[in-house]
Amino acid sequence: MAGERIAEAELDELGIDGDRKVLVKGRNGRVITSPTHPKLLGLKGTIAADGAPQISGRPWNSMEALDLVRTAVGPGAELFYYEGPERFDVISRPQNRLSI
């Protein structure tokens, strides 16, 4: 998804806190990214004032956010929250899978 422009950020060992913690998974179990599904870039991933991830202004775990994602990538897509460091490496991982 497209990101948001920020004026400042706190960094931890994985970069910006809250970055890339919500991922899209297809019905085949693989992580879906914008290189293969460019319509995802029409959605905006942001972090709310309380630190919760959002998708185009909706809470990431809401039906509205899921509907937006499914419109972009197709039916059967799911959203999941993952904090592991592998979330930054989903494009180059074999078969584009995360073990969670």
Sequence and secondary structure as in RCSB ss.txt:
>XXXX:A:sequence
MAGERIAEAELDELGIDGDRKVLVKGRNGRVITSPTHPKLLGLKGTIAADGAPQISGRPWNSMEALDLVRTAVGP
GAELFYYEGPERFDVISRPQNRLSI
>XXXX:A:secstr
 B    S   EETTEETTTT EEEE TTS EE TTT GGGGGSBEEE TTS EEETTEETTSHHHHHHHHHHH T
T EEEE  SGGGG TTTSGGG    
